[in-house]
Amino acid sequence: MTSGYVYRTAEDAEAAFKGDVKRFIYSRYANPTVAMLEERLTLLEGAEACRTTASGMAAVFASMACFLKAGDYVVASRALFGSCLYIITDILPRLGVETKVVDGCNLDEWEAALDRPTACVFLETPTNPLLEIIDLPAVSKLAHAQGATVIVDNVFSTPMLQRPMELGADIVVYSATKHIDGQGRAMGGAILCKQQFIDDHLNQFMRHTGPSISPFNAWIFLKGLETLDIRVRQACENALQIANFLSDQSGMNRVLYPGLPSHPQYALAQKQMSGSGTMVTFELAGGKTEAFKFLNALEIVDISNNLGDTKSLVTHPATTTHQRLSDEERAALGLNDGVVRLSVGLEDPNDLCDDLAQALAAARS
């Protein structure tokens, strides 16, 4: 933990600020602990370079704002985390950037939208909260044909289950707050890309706008990385068991999990991901009333809009993460009032199934 660094001589300081020597100058620019986290993230992702940020949303915004300008054209998938969608549909247009959203699973819509030079394509897969799988190689090919930089929010998969750069993406962003920490302790984000992108765009943007991560948070994430793989793999096993359990329960309109053959993009998920993820989404037939009764009856699983934790967490997206969307926008996503998003943790899966069963019974009593 330090904000600044000292120099032996005034000449040393001058050389550092001119860029004649590579060294730490100020922790808003770079820090030894932060640099260690960035190096390890590049190794996990198979990327050339990384910059970390104070939050996942800082990473998302910086990855686009550092190079987009008025008059640019951006295409994004419609199914995005609420704050990401806000950047695409509200903030960027106010800055003079034209944006268009499409059904991420519909390649015809991507092709129609990518009908002219495009600066950027932004998407997440699996999507939040309905776990749609987007064909990364196909979308990347269409985007690159129009000169677009492809940015993928890979937070649901982590680098343990999916490496978007190997599938055609140019930039990968994370909320390290989620699985990378995995214990609900600290906030942070990461941008992984080529070194050239950092040199040409990201470094100066971050240096002068200041979305820097705390070195203490970086240390926490470094500790989280030590167990990331084993945590994610075990949570995936638990999630599959829970998805199968929920599929057998009455009163379910649908259970969405990429590892279930019933998932609309099951074949693509098997091809694109090495594991099916830690998230399970399901729709209760009784709408908001039943969903709220279900959430309130849970004893092991906590209600929280966070995810990727060692503890199982549940939320009602229509009234939390996606509450600012209009009824029409939620309907276009297929997100109705009966939808519940479950982030599966590391508790005994049989205990979790028992808790879900009693909460379902209470919700219908």
Backbone torsions as a table, in degrees:
resi	resn	phi	psi	omega
1	MET	NA	107.8	173.7
2	THR	-155.0	147.7	178.2
3	SER	-94.3	-36.5	-176.3
4	GLY	-131.7	178.2	-175.8
5	TYR	-137.3	152.9	-177.6
6	VAL	-108.0	160.9	-176.4
7	TYR	-123.5	147.4	178.9
8	ARG	-67.3	-38.1	-176.4
9	THR	-141.3	163.8	174.8
10	ALA	-61.8	-34.0	178.4
11	GLU	-64.4	-36.9	177.2
12	ASP	-63.5	-41.6	179.2
13	ALA	-64.4	-42.5	179.1
14	GLU	-61.2	-44.5	-179.2
15	ALA	-64.5	-36.4	179.5
16	ALA	-65.9	-45.6	-177.7
17	PHE	-72.1	-27.5	175.5
18	LYS	-77.1	-15.3	-177.8
19	GLY	86.1	11.7	179.6
20	ASP	-71.8	-25.9	176.1
21	VAL	-128.8	149.8	178.9
22	LYS	-98.8	115.6	179.9
23	ARG	-160.4	169.0	178.8
24	PHE	-77.8	133.4	-176.1
25	ILE	-114.0	-47.1	-174.4
26	TYR	-159.0	140.0	-171.7
27	SER	-72.4	-9.9	169.5
28	ARG	-69.8	-26.0	179.9
29	TYR	-90.5	-48.9	-176.6
30	ALA	-166.1	157.6	-175.9
31	ASN	-152.9	145.1	-175.9
32	PRO	-58.9	-43.9	-179.4
33	THR	-68.3	-41.3	176.9
34	VAL	-61.8	-42.3	179.6
35	ALA	-61.9	-36.3	178.0
36	MET	-65.7	-42.4	176.5
37	LEU	-61.1	-44.2	-179.0
38	GLU	-62.8	-40.0	179.1
39	GLU	-63.6	-43.6	-178.1
40	ARG	-69.6	-34.6	176.6
41	LEU	-65.4	-38.2	177.8
42	THR	-63.1	-37.5	179.6
43	LEU	-67.6	-40.4	178.8
44	LEU	-66.0	-41.0	-174.2
45	GLU	-83.5	-21.8	-172.9
46	GLY	76.3	31.4	-178.4
47	ALA	-101.4	165.3	176.5
48	GLU	-76.4	-39.4	-171.1
49	ALA	-152.6	165.6	-177.8
50	CYS	-150.1	144.5	165.9
51	ARG	-128.1	135.6	179.3
52	THR	-102.6	156.6	-173.4
53	THR	-134.1	175.1	-175.4
54	ALA	-73.8	-19.7	179.0
55	SER	-158.9	167.2	176.7
56	GLY	-63.7	-39.2	179.7
57	MET	-68.4	-31.6	173.8
58	ALA	-63.0	-37.0	177.9
59	ALA	-66.6	-44.5	179.5
60	VAL	-59.8	-50.3	-176.5
61	PHE	-67.0	-44.0	-178.5
62	ALA	-63.1	-36.5	-178.2
63	SER	-62.1	-27.4	178.6
64	MET	-99.1	-45.8	-174.4
65	ALA	-65.5	-23.2	-177.0
66	CYS	-70.3	-18.1	-178.6
67	PHE	-132.3	-16.8	179.5
68	LEU	-74.9	151.2	179.6
69	LYS	-143.3	165.2	178.7
70	ALA	-54.6	134.4	-179.0
71	GLY	97.8	-14.2	177.6
72	ASP	-72.0	162.5	-178.5
73	TYR	-123.6	130.0	-177.2
74	VAL	-127.1	136.3	175.4
75	VAL	-117.9	135.1	-178.8
76	ALA	-137.5	156.8	172.7
77	SER	-72.4	147.7	-178.3
78	ARG	-71.8	-34.7	-177.2
79	ALA	-82.6	93.6	-179.9
80	LEU	-133.6	157.0	168.2
81	PHE	-53.7	143.4	-172.0
82	GLY	-52.9	-42.7	-179.1
83	SER	-69.0	-35.0	176.6
84	CYS	-65.5	-42.8	178.6
85	LEU	-63.1	-36.0	177.9
86	TYR	-61.8	-41.6	176.6
87	ILE	-59.7	-45.7	-176.8
88	ILE	-67.5	-45.5	-170.4
89	THR	-95.9	-16.0	-177.3
90	ASP	-119.2	-54.4	-173.0
91	ILE	-71.9	-51.7	-177.2
92	LEU	-60.3	-43.7	177.1
93	PRO	-60.5	-33.3	177.1
94	ARG	-67.4	-20.3	177.7
95	LEU	-94.7	8.0	176.8
96	GLY	89.4	12.1	179.2
97	VAL	-96.3	127.0	177.4
98	GLU	-81.1	132.6	-178.6
99	THR	-130.0	152.0	177.5
100	LYS	-141.7	136.6	177.2
101	VAL	-110.1	145.8	-177.2
102	VAL	-134.7	165.1	170.9
103	ASP	-70.5	111.1	-172.8
104	GLY	-62.1	-23.9	-178.8
105	CYS	-88.9	-3.6	-176.5
106	ASN	-105.3	102.1	-177.9
107	LEU	-65.1	-27.9	176.8
108	ASP	-63.7	-38.4	178.2
109	GLU	-68.6	-39.8	175.0
110	TRP	-59.2	-47.0	-177.3
111	GLU	-63.0	-40.6	179.6
112	ALA	-66.5	-39.8	-179.2
113	ALA	-72.5	-33.7	-179.8
114	LEU	-90.4	58.4	-176.9
115	ASP	-103.9	9.6	-178.4
116	ARG	-159.0	169.9	179.4
117	PRO	-52.4	131.9	-173.6
118	THR	-129.8	135.8	-178.6
119	ALA	-82.3	-36.7	-170.7
120	CYS	-154.0	143.9	168.6
121	VAL	-121.4	130.6	-179.4
122	PHE	-125.5	135.0	179.3
123	LEU	-158.1	165.1	170.6
124	GLU	-129.1	145.3	176.2
125	THR	-155.7	127.3	-6.0
126	PRO	-60.8	153.5	-175.1
127	THR	-85.1	158.9	179.3
128	ASN	-105.6	119.3	8.8
129	PRO	-109.9	1.8	-169.5
130	LEU	-92.0	4.9	169.8
131	LEU	57.6	37.9	172.3
132	GLU	-71.5	148.1	179.3
133	ILE	-109.7	124.4	-179.6
134	ILE	-101.3	137.9	-178.5
135	ASP	-73.4	94.7	-174.7
136	LEU	-63.5	-46.6	179.3
137	PRO	-60.3	-41.1	-177.8
138	ALA	-67.9	-45.6	-179.5
139	VAL	-66.7	-40.7	179.4
140	SER	-62.0	-40.1	179.2
141	LYS	-63.1	-44.3	178.3
142	LEU	-64.0	-41.3	-177.7
143	ALA	-67.1	-44.4	-177.9
144	HIS	-66.1	-28.3	177.4
145	ALA	-63.8	-23.0	177.9
146	GLN	-106.3	13.8	175.7
147	GLY	79.6	15.4	-174.6
148	ALA	-81.5	147.0	168.2
149	THR	-87.9	124.3	-176.3
150	VAL	-96.6	119.5	179.9
151	ILE	-113.3	128.0	-178.1
152	VAL	-120.9	126.4	170.5
153	ASP	-84.6	110.4	-172.3
154	ASN	-106.1	25.5	-170.1
155	VAL	-65.0	-36.2	-178.1
156	PHE	-70.9	-28.4	-175.6
157	SER	-91.5	-35.8	-169.2
158	THR	63.9	163.3	177.2
159	PRO	-68.0	-8.8	178.1
160	MET	-72.7	-28.6	-173.1
161	LEU	-112.5	-19.8	-176.1
162	GLN	-158.1	134.9	176.7
163	ARG	-119.9	93.2	-174.3
164	PRO	-57.9	-30.9	-179.7
165	MET	-64.8	-31.1	177.7
166	GLU	-74.0	-12.4	-179.2
167	LEU	-107.5	7.0	174.1
168	GLY	118.6	-11.6	-178.6
169	ALA	-71.2	154.4	177.7
170	ASP	-97.6	-34.4	-175.7
171	ILE	-136.0	139.8	175.6
172	VAL	-122.6	133.9	178.5
173	VAL	-119.7	150.4	179.3
174	TYR	-136.0	148.9	157.9
175	SER	-93.3	105.3	178.4
176	ALA	-68.5	-14.5	175.5
177	THR	-56.9	-28.2	-174.3
178	LYS	-84.7	-118.3	-171.2
179	HIS	-62.3	-32.6	-175.3
180	ILE	-62.0	-44.3	168.9
181	ASP	-74.4	-61.8	173.3
182	GLY	79.3	2.1	-179.7
183	GLN	-138.0	22.0	171.6
184	GLY	63.3	34.3	-173.2
185	ARG	-105.0	-36.1	-168.2
186	ALA	-145.2	157.9	178.5
187	MET	-108.4	144.3	177.3
188	GLY	-178.2	169.3	178.6
189	GLY	-145.9	171.5	-179.3
190	ALA	-148.1	144.7	174.5
191	ILE	-123.3	120.9	179.3
192	LEU	-115.0	134.4	-171.7
193	CYS	-167.6	-171.5	173.2
194	LYS	-77.4	152.0	178.9
195	GLN	-60.6	-33.8	-179.1
196	GLN	-61.0	-38.0	179.0
197	PHE	-65.2	-40.4	177.4
198	ILE	-64.6	-46.0	-178.7
199	ASP	-64.1	-41.2	-174.2
200	ASP	-81.1	-31.2	-170.4
201	HIS	-131.4	-52.4	-164.1
202	LEU	-74.9	-39.8	-175.4
203	ASN	-57.3	-51.1	-177.3
204	GLN	-67.2	-37.4	178.5
205	PHE	-61.4	-48.2	-177.7
206	MET	-70.1	-36.6	-179.8
207	ARG	-60.6	-39.1	-172.0
208	HIS	-100.1	-12.1	177.0
209	THR	-107.2	-19.7	166.3
210	GLY	78.3	32.3	176.7
211	PRO	-82.3	47.5	-170.5
212	SER	-81.1	147.9	179.6
213	ILE	-84.4	148.3	174.1
214	SER	-70.2	135.5	176.3
215	PRO	-58.0	-32.1	178.0
216	PHE	-66.3	-42.7	176.4
217	ASN	-62.8	-39.2	177.5
218	ALA	-60.2	-38.8	178.0
219	TRP	-64.7	-40.3	177.2
220	ILE	-60.9	-42.9	179.9
221	PHE	-66.9	-34.8	175.4
222	LEU	-60.0	-41.9	176.5
223	LYS	-66.8	-36.8	178.1
224	GLY	-63.6	-36.6	-179.8
225	LEU	-61.7	-27.6	-177.3
226	GLU	-64.4	-25.4	-178.5
227	THR	-119.3	7.9	-174.7
228	LEU	-56.4	-49.6	-174.9
229	ASP	-62.7	-48.6	-176.6
230	ILE	-67.2	-35.1	177.6
231	ARG	-66.5	-46.8	-177.4
232	VAL	-65.8	-43.3	-178.8
233	ARG	-62.5	-43.4	-179.6
234	GLN	-68.1	-40.5	178.4
235	ALA	-63.5	-34.8	176.1
236	CYS	-63.2	-43.2	178.0
237	GLU	-61.2	-44.9	178.4
238	ASN	-61.9	-41.9	-177.7
239	ALA	-63.5	-40.0	178.9
240	LEU	-64.3	-42.1	178.8
241	GLN	-62.4	-42.3	-179.7
242	ILE	-68.3	-39.8	178.1
243	ALA	-61.6	-42.4	176.9
244	ASN	-64.7	-40.9	178.2
245	PHE	-61.3	-48.2	-178.8
246	LEU	-63.7	-33.8	180.0
247	SER	-63.0	-23.7	-179.3
248	ASP	-91.0	-2.5	-177.5
249	GLN	-87.9	144.2	177.3
250	SER	-74.5	157.2	177.6
251	GLY	80.2	10.3	176.8
252	MET	-96.3	120.2	174.6
253	ASN	-72.0	-34.5	178.6
254	ARG	-167.8	150.5	172.6
255	VAL	-124.7	124.1	-175.3
256	LEU	-112.2	118.6	175.1
257	TYR	-154.7	126.2	-175.1
258	PRO	-58.6	-18.6	179.6
259	GLY	-87.6	-2.1	176.6
260	LEU	-92.1	134.1	176.6
261	PRO	-58.3	-20.5	179.4
262	SER	-77.1	-11.3	-179.5
263	HIS	-65.7	135.7	-176.1
264	PRO	-57.1	-30.5	179.0
265	GLN	-116.0	37.2	-177.3
266	TYR	-55.8	-47.5	-177.0
267	ALA	-63.0	-40.6	178.9
268	LEU	-67.0	-40.0	178.6
269	ALA	-62.1	-41.4	179.5
270	GLN	-64.4	-32.1	-178.9
271	LYS	-79.4	-35.3	-168.5
272	GLN	-96.6	-23.8	-174.9
273	MET	-121.6	146.7	177.4
274	SER	-89.6	-5.4	176.2
275	GLY	-156.2	161.9	-170.1
276	SER	-94.4	-1.0	172.8
277	GLY	99.0	171.2	-175.3
278	THR	-103.6	2.3	-175.5
279	MET	-107.4	138.0	174.2
280	VAL	-128.7	128.8	178.7
281	THR	-118.3	138.7	-179.9
282	PHE	-145.4	158.7	-176.9
283	GLU	-120.0	121.1	177.6
284	LEU	-86.0	139.0	-175.6
285	ALA	-65.4	-25.1	-174.9
286	GLY	-86.2	10.8	175.5
287	GLY	65.9	-152.4	-173.9
288	LYS	-62.2	-40.9	-178.3
289	THR	-59.0	-48.7	-180.0
290	GLU	-68.7	-38.0	-179.8
291	ALA	-62.5	-44.3	179.7
292	PHE	-65.7	-42.0	177.8
293	LYS	-61.9	-38.4	178.1
294	PHE	-63.9	-50.4	-179.5
295	LEU	-59.8	-42.5	-176.1
296	ASN	-70.6	-20.1	-178.0
297	ALA	-89.4	-11.6	-178.0
298	LEU	-66.3	140.8	-178.0
299	GLU	-112.0	-32.8	178.7
300	ILE	-94.8	-44.7	-177.1
301	VAL	-80.3	131.2	179.3
302	ASP	-93.3	151.1	174.0
303	ILE	-84.0	119.7	179.9
304	SER	-162.1	146.3	176.6
305	ASN	-85.3	-1.8	175.5
306	ASN	-77.9	171.5	-179.9
307	LEU	-156.9	172.0	177.2
308	GLY	74.0	21.6	-176.8
309	ASP	-94.8	161.9	172.5
310	THR	-67.7	-21.9	176.8
311	LYS	-98.0	138.9	179.6
312	SER	-70.2	135.5	-176.0
313	LEU	-132.4	146.0	-177.1
314	VAL	-134.1	145.9	177.2
315	THR	-145.1	163.0	177.1
316	HIS	-109.2	95.0	-169.4
317	PRO	-55.9	-37.0	-175.6
318	ALA	-62.7	-24.4	-179.9
319	THR	-112.6	4.0	179.3
320	THR	-128.1	-91.6	-171.5
321	THR	-64.0	-26.6	-177.7
322	HIS	-121.9	23.9	-174.9
323	GLN	-69.0	-26.2	-177.8
324	ARG	-75.8	-11.6	177.8
325	LEU	-72.4	148.6	175.9
326	SER	-72.4	164.9	177.2
327	ASP	-57.7	-38.1	-179.5
328	GLU	-67.1	-40.7	179.4
329	GLU	-66.3	-41.1	177.4
330	ARG	-66.2	-37.3	178.5
331	ALA	-64.1	-37.7	179.3
332	ALA	-64.6	-29.0	178.3
333	LEU	-83.4	-14.1	-172.9
334	GLY	80.7	20.5	-176.8
335	LEU	-100.7	97.8	179.1
336	ASN	-105.1	-178.1	-171.9
337	ASP	-73.3	-8.7	177.8
338	GLY	-91.6	-3.6	-174.4
339	VAL	-79.2	132.8	177.6
340	VAL	-125.7	135.9	178.0
341	ARG	-110.3	124.6	-178.1
342	LEU	-114.8	121.4	172.4
343	SER	-95.8	113.6	-172.0
344	VAL	-85.9	131.6	-178.7
345	GLY	-103.2	-149.0	-171.7
346	LEU	-109.7	12.3	175.1
347	GLU	-65.6	165.8	175.5
348	ASP	-59.0	124.4	-175.2
349	PRO	-63.0	-28.6	176.8
350	ASN	-67.3	-38.0	175.6
351	ASP	-64.4	-40.4	178.9
352	LEU	-64.2	-42.5	178.4
353	CYS	-63.1	-39.9	177.3
354	ASP	-62.2	-41.2	180.0
355	ASP	-65.9	-43.8	178.3
356	LEU	-62.4	-40.0	-178.7
357	ALA	-64.0	-45.7	-178.6
358	GLN	-68.5	-33.8	178.4
359	ALA	-69.6	-36.9	176.2
360	LEU	-64.3	-41.5	178.5
361	ALA	-63.3	-41.4	179.5
362	ALA	-66.4	-36.4	-179.1
363	ALA	-66.3	-24.0	-176.5
364	ARG	-104.5	2.8	-178.5
365	SER	-85.5	NA	NA
